Amino acid sequence: MSTTITPHEESSAETGTSGKTIRILIADDHPIFRDGLKHLLATEKDFEVVGEAGHGDDVLPAVEKLHPDILLLDLKMPGTHGLAVLQKMQAAQSPTKVIVLTASDDKNEFVQAMKLGTCGIVLKQSATDLLFKSIRKVNDGEIWLDSHTTAAVIRQFASGDDLPAVPSNGRARERLPLSQREREIVTLVAQGFKNKEMAEKMFISEQTVKNHLHNIFDKLGVSDRLELALYAIHRKLHLS
């Protein structure tokens, strides 16, 4: 079996936890694509590619060895499938955030990847600046889905195939309606605003935003911001 794990030379730059350099691992079985992506990422001062994996079996060892902030993962690699990689990372509670970078248009895989903890999905045909933006958003704790992918995933969730991201307990929502302030927060979450940005926009404290989000999660029966964003988009609250 031919494998590729390429740790890059350590730099003196600070890591992503300092808010400066975002350490990135590229996992893709096409050497030309990896090389091109590496050079693209190198044009951004806050990005550092710390390694590459060219075979599915090498991804987890690379993550464990290099501890990247972000893993750019192609799901369809030889050896261990990307979804199996995500499942193992989820079970190990890996702190590395994953962005699926794919040429596939398989909506079922997108949904499964999200259920397994993926923080972002970016199509390989996307513009370069969108990839850069997704990396920064995900590193800051946000979820990244472009409009095309979001629409496709929403349709998949709406089909009701035992997928939990859109809450189904409508009666509970009727008993516990959202306040106007909570609806405003839901709208901003669906539009991609971070807690700090929402606090500044609404002239309230960041802790108050967190308190509202806790109440919203409880009322709607969602467990995280991704589920809340999907619910909001499904209900067209993001257009408010």
C-alpha positions in Angstrom: 0.0 0.0 0.0 1.4 3.4 -1.0 0.8 6.0 1.6 1.6 9.7 2.1 2.0 11.4 5.4 4.0 14.6 5.1 4.6 16.6 8.2 5.9 20.0 7.2 8.7 21.8 9.0 7.7 23.4 12.3 7.6 27.2 12.0 8.0 29.7 14.8 4.5 31.1 14.1 2.0 31.0 16.9 -0.7 28.4 16.7 -4.4 29.0 16.0 -5.3 29.0 19.7 -3.4 32.4 19.9 -5.8 33.9 17.4 -2.9 34.3 14.9 -1.8 31.3 12.9 -4.3 28.6 11.9 -2.6 25.2 11.5 -4.0 23.2 8.7 -3.7 19.5 7.6 -4.6 18.6 4.0 -6.0 15.1 3.4 -6.5 14.4 -0.3 -5.3 11.6 -2.5 -4.4 13.8 -5.5 -0.8 15.1 -5.2 -1.3 17.9 -7.7 -4.4 19.1 -5.9 -2.6 19.0 -2.5 0.3 20.9 -3.9 -1.8 23.6 -5.5 -3.9 24.0 -2.4 -0.8 24.2 -0.2 0.5 27.0 -2.3 -2.8 28.8 -2.2 -3.0 28.6 1.6 0.6 29.8 1.9 -0.5 33.2 0.4 -2.5 33.9 3.6 -0.4 35.1 6.5 -2.6 33.5 9.1 -2.5 30.0 7.6 0.2 27.4 8.1 -0.1 24.0 6.4 1.5 21.7 8.9 1.2 18.4 6.9 -0.5 16.4 4.2 -2.1 12.9 4.1 -2.5 11.2 0.7 -4.3 8.0 1.9 -7.4 7.5 4.1 -5.5 5.2 6.4 -3.0 8.0 7.2 -5.4 10.8 8.2 -6.0 9.8 11.8 -2.3 9.2 12.5 -1.5 12.6 11.0 -4.1 14.3 13.1 -2.8 12.6 16.2 0.8 13.5 15.4 0.4 17.1 14.2 -2.6 18.3 16.2 -3.9 20.7 13.5 -6.5 23.3 14.2 -8.3 22.5 10.9 -8.4 19.3 8.8 -9.3 19.8 5.1 -10.7 16.3 4.3 -11.7 14.7 1.0 -14.2 12.0 1.8 -13.4 9.8 -1.1 -9.9 8.6 -0.5 -8.4 5.1 -0.9 -8.3 3.1 2.3 -10.4 4.5 5.2 -13.4 6.4 4.0 -13.7 10.0 5.1 -16.9 9.2 7.0 -15.1 6.5 9.0 -12.4 9.0 9.7 -15.0 11.5 11.1 -16.6 8.8 13.2 -13.3 7.9 14.8 -12.4 11.5 15.4 -15.8 12.1 17.0 -15.4 9.0 19.2 -11.9 10.2 20.3 -13.3 13.7 20.9 -10.6 15.2 18.7 -10.3 19.0 19.1 -9.4 19.3 15.4 -12.2 21.0 13.4 -13.0 19.3 10.1 -13.9 21.0 6.8 -15.0 18.5 4.1 -13.4 19.7 0.9 -15.0 17.6 -1.9 -15.9 17.5 -5.6 -18.9 15.2 -4.7 -22.5 16.3 -4.8 -23.8 13.5 -2.7 -26.2 15.1 -0.3 -26.5 12.0 1.9 -22.7 12.1 2.5 -23.0 15.8 3.4 -25.7 15.1 6.0 -23.8 12.1 7.4 -20.7 14.2 7.7 -22.5 16.9 9.6 -24.0 14.3 12.0 -20.4 13.1 12.6 -19.2 16.5 13.7 -18.1 18.2 10.5 -17.9 22.0 10.9 -17.9 22.9 7.3 -18.5 21.6 3.8 -16.8 23.3 0.8 -17.1 22.2 -2.8 -13.8 22.0 -4.7 -15.3 24.2 -7.4 -15.9 27.0 -4.9 -14.0 30.3 -5.2 -10.7 30.4 -3.4 -11.8 33.3 -1.1 -14.8 31.2 0.1 -12.4 28.5 1.2 -10.3 31.0 3.0 -13.4 32.4 4.7 -14.7 29.0 5.7 -11.4 28.1 7.4 -11.4 31.3 9.4 -15.1 30.9 10.3 -14.7 27.3 11.4 -11.6 28.1 13.3 -13.6 30.7 15.2 -16.2 28.1 16.2 -18.7 28.7 13.5 -20.4 26.3 11.0 -19.8 26.8 7.3 -22.2 25.8 4.6 -22.4 27.7 1.3 -25.9 28.5 -0.1 -25.9 25.7 -2.6 -24.9 23.1 0.0 -27.3 24.5 2.6 -30.3 24.4 0.2 -29.5 20.8 -0.7 -29.0 19.7 2.9 -32.2 21.4 4.0 -34.1 19.5 1.3 -32.5 16.3 2.6 -33.5 17.1 6.2 -37.0 18.0 5.1 -37.5 14.6 3.6 -37.7 13.2 7.2 -35.3 10.3 6.8 -34.5 10.1 10.5 -32.2 13.1 10.4 -32.3 15.2 13.6 -31.1 18.6 12.6 -34.6 20.0 11.9 -36.6 19.5 15.1 -39.9 17.7 14.5 -41.8 18.4 17.7 -44.0 21.2 16.4 -46.4 21.0 19.4 -43.5 21.8 21.8 -42.7 24.9 19.7 -46.3 26.1 20.0 -46.2 25.8 23.7 -42.9 27.6 24.0 -42.9 30.3 21.4 -39.8 32.4 20.8 -39.7 36.0 22.0 -39.0 38.7 19.5 -35.5 39.1 20.8 -34.9 35.3 20.5 -36.2 35.4 16.9 -33.7 38.1 16.2 -30.9 36.0 17.5 -32.0 32.9 15.5 -32.0 35.1 12.4 -28.4 36.3 13.1 -27.2 32.8 13.8 -28.6 31.6 10.5 -26.8 34.5 8.8 -23.5 33.4 10.3 -22.9 36.0 13.0 -20.8 35.1 16.0 -21.9 35.7 19.6 -19.6 38.8 19.9 -20.9 40.2 16.7 -24.6 39.6 17.7 -23.9 41.3 21.1 -22.5 44.4 19.4 -25.3 44.5 16.8 -28.0 44.2 19.4 -26.4 46.4 22.1 -26.4 43.6 24.7 -23.6 41.6 26.4 -22.1 38.5 25.0 -23.2 36.6 28.1 -26.8 37.7 27.4 -26.5 36.3 23.9 -25.3 33.0 25.3 -28.2 33.0 27.8 -30.7 33.6 24.9 -29.1 30.8 22.9 -29.5 28.4 25.8 -33.2 29.2 26.1 -33.6 28.9 22.3 -32.0 25.5 22.2 -34.3 24.4 25.0 -37.4 25.7 23.4 -36.7 24.4 19.9 -35.2 21.1 20.9 -31.9 21.7 19.1 -28.5 20.8 20.5 -26.1 23.2 18.7 -25.8 26.2 16.4 -25.8 24.1 13.2 -29.2 22.5 14.1 -30.5 26.0 15.0 -29.2 27.5 11.7 -30.8 24.6 9.7 -34.1 25.0 11.5 -34.0 28.8 10.9 -33.3 28.4 7.2 -36.0 25.7 6.9 -38.5 28.1 8.5 -37.1 31.0 6.4 -36.2 32.9 9.6 -32.9 33.9 8.1 -34.7 36.2 5.6 -36.3 38.2 8.4 
